[in-house]
Amino acid sequence: MDIKFGAENGKVINKKSNLELNNISLTGLFSNGNKQSSSTSFIKFENLKSELGKSDFSGNLIIENFLNPSIQLTLNTNLNLAEINSFFPIDSVEKINGNAKVLLKYSGKFTDFKKINENDIKNSQIEGVLELNNLNIKLKGSNYDFTNFSGKGSFVKNNLSIDSLHFMIGANDFSFQGSMKNILNYILLENQNLKMNGKLSSENFKLDEFIHSNESSNEQAILPKDIAFNLDINVKTFTYNKFIANQLSCAIYSEGAKLVAQSVSFSAMQGNVSGDVAVELNDNGSLHFQCSANLQKIDVKKLFYTFDNFGQSFILDKNLNGRVSAIVDYSSVWDKNLNVLPESVLCDSKLEITNGELIDFEPMTKLSAYIEVSELKHIKFSTLKNEIIIKDRIVTIPQMDINSTAFNIQASGTHSFDNEFTYRVKVLLSELMAKNAKKAKKENDEFSYIEDDGLGKTSIYLIIKGNPDNYKISYDTKSVKENIKQNLKTEKQTIKQILKEEFGLFKNDTSLINKTKEDKKVDFNNQKVNIKWDEENPEKVNLDDD
């Protein structure tokens, strides 16, 4: 049986949208083949043309072997996407508009038209060109509007190579160049992953746009489980609340519930920051966040202001000046709205503050009841070094030296997340100040709260204890002075071990973090991650003025 057929000026009307697919024309041929069976049957549609509003189509289609169909398709289209979606609605799309141009050649075999499987797509061949202009799309269930998509790409097999793509998500602009692998499987099949490789850049990226307070939502926008990516990131200006970073760059890798950023670098708060970050999505929707960072010459006043004085009201940005450099190893758990769970915080930080100033810090000014000296209102010091530990909601500060022109202070103590603190202070006085201290508090001398080392150096010991709203300063007698150095050393080793293990959300994996940025290409089929912490080099902070 051989049948030739055709159509001119054909029309199909969608009754729901009242849109017309019109001016349909084609020539065709059907045959049941030399064996007069489904397996030898074929049908051809040639010189196919049609219009749908502002859209037009042309192409050819051949289907051979109706048992295990083989398809060859050529297609040339200019599409108005709003009209196309009204005529052929897609369940996952809430709204769409814009224009697309597609030139496509496709050939492939299917075992069953009713149920396309992965092997069908794997054995398909596709090539062509895609061009988008002013595409805007909103997906059902998504909090985001994807707008202003414009760019060009080409299809090769099951991948889409993108020469250039510009788009916006909310108020954030992006440019992408690279490839999307497994794209046909991702579009046509369920439970498939899309794999992206390339370069992503943005002039302005506002993280606030991606954080929503809808606690009923189970979505984690920053870790889509079905999209894996390996990208070079460059952001001119990155903002989150008060935090502003400039010239941010990194190599970022994600697959499933894991995200790793290596060679992170940016300038912020008049200094520079570099390091590595890892995030893992937990089953309950929380995020396990880890980082190893190197801070260089950060303005400490801006640091406290940017992070809202770290949630405490004891020492504020207005009380501080100076530049801080630090090595920080940090781990915490965040809830789905990116709120830190305080009990999860672990931190080991080695810091140095240069050209520091402590201005109108109330506990210091109250020391004037014990030491008559005006310098307590505005303490200046050239360098301060220390290592601070955070564990079990407690910040532990080992003994540190604050050296000023008028006097030297040794201070240590603990400060809880509930703002309960105990600080021990040893003030080393000059000869003149020692005399003033004796005059200011007669009992300083009478009860041996002043200590003379025999070399003309005199010290007075004090305790500051309580909370920001209610604290007391009292003498620290020699019998109750405690040396926390050994306790801190033990605690520090404990925290380092925990960091080593807990930061092991990738502990059985090989290192990605320690690769150079030039060697960051990732094999998606064999990618594993490990973060290593610098335990043996506490003086890693760069102390050069440059």
Phi, psi and omega in degrees: 000123175235126181231123172261140181211173179191176179208148174222141177055037179286161183212137173232130182247128172272112186293331181290316182263346183064021176273149183244128167269105190233181184053038179286127175219145179191162165239147185214164178216131172239140175212145174268007168079180187288343177255006178048050184219169178298326184290335180256001181285150175209162176218139180237136170242113183242153180052042180284128177220147177196166178225145174224097184059243181270003181261152174219153184226148168207153179164189179222148181218130176234129175239121180241149177064092184286350175278309175235084193298139170248131187238137170233128185222134166238139187215135176229115186225149165236116193244133164266108194290331177295317179292320180298317181291331176289326180277318178240077186295142176253127188303324186278352184259123176279315175204153181204144172206170185120188184230147177220143175240129184229126169245120193218138168236130184223140171215139181187166179240146182233140175281330181204120180299328186286337182218096180285134179243177187294323179295325178302314181287322179301324182270005180273154175239131180220139173211152182163187184230138177237133177228128180246143177222119175053044178281131175233134183216141173234122180270146179296135179082358181265146177272358190242148170257126177260117190228163173057038176289123174216134179167179182229147176205172180223143178269134172222113184056241184257020185235154175242117177265126186251116178288316177199140178214126178240136182200171177229144170239109189064233179265007183264132179259146181219151169230137183228140174221125182161219184217153172240114183264150178070029190290323179293316176302317183296322182282319191263339186241158176274158175057042178245152179252141173261134183243123184247133174230140175152205182241129179238127180229159180209140174284316181220120178237120181250107182297331179305329181297337185258004182247123182235147185264013181284097186290343179283346181281138177262005184280143170242098190298328186277352179228070177295125188288337185259009177234119176255142182216152176223101194228146163272125183251133173223120181234125181290313179224121179245130180229145171211113188054239180273351185282130178230125177239142179243148177054051179280133177218149177190168169251122188240137181230137178213143171202126182065235185267006184248142173222132179228132174243121180246157181054041177291135181210134175197165173252140181198150175052040177065019177222196182230148180227138174219161179158197182226148183225143174224141179225139174228135178276121178277164183298331182274007178092352177280167180240133173265113185253136179219145175206154169234116189232151176238114180258135181233117171057043177283137176290114188293328177295314179293326179298311180293321179295314184300320183257030174050044178056027176056034173075014179235161183238016184279307177237123190248167180302328180291344180269359192232147166215158177132179179238134182245135169241142186202153166251123186233127168248123192221143175216140175199167175247135177248145173283179187295342177263015178064035170265130182287135174274109190304322183292346182269352188289128171232134182206138171230115183230132174254121187228159174219130176247127179246150180052046186278154176219136175244112193246123176049042177277112193307314179301325178290317180296330179287345175294345180297343174292340182248333181227117182276094182206129183287337182297346181294336179285335182213090183270128177244139178215149185280316184214139174225126178240143177193169174232122186249136182244138174235126179197142178055040177066020181234131173265121179254125182244109179289175184300131178226154182253127173247107186255118177242176181289334184265326184198165177243141180237134167251127183225148175205166177159192179227150180218117184274163176293345176270009178068026170265131185220157171222116178242134174252130187234131172243117182256118177268114189261149169288170182300318180295317181293327178297318177296319179296323180295322179293324178289320184293320180224101184301324183291345175307317182276320186295323185254017174061032172283346174259135182240131178251128182274005178085355180246020180087005179259129184239137182235149173233138185251132182221157174238134172246118188219141177138221176222171185303331181270341184207095179223159182232147173248127181218171179286146175251104182288158182300331183287337183250356176298133181243146177258109184266007186301311182292320177300319180294319180300317178296315180298320181297317179294323177299313181295319179300320180293319179296315178301319182296323182275313184288328175290356176277038166295350170235029194293338180266009187254163177277161192281127164259322187304321188274004175286152174285160182297330179287345184241044189256003181297139192244135170273109186295337182275349185216039184265127175222160190225145174215138176251129179249139183250144182278099182264338190255002186230068185293346182260028185291340182300131178284118185260004181292148180289335184293000000 
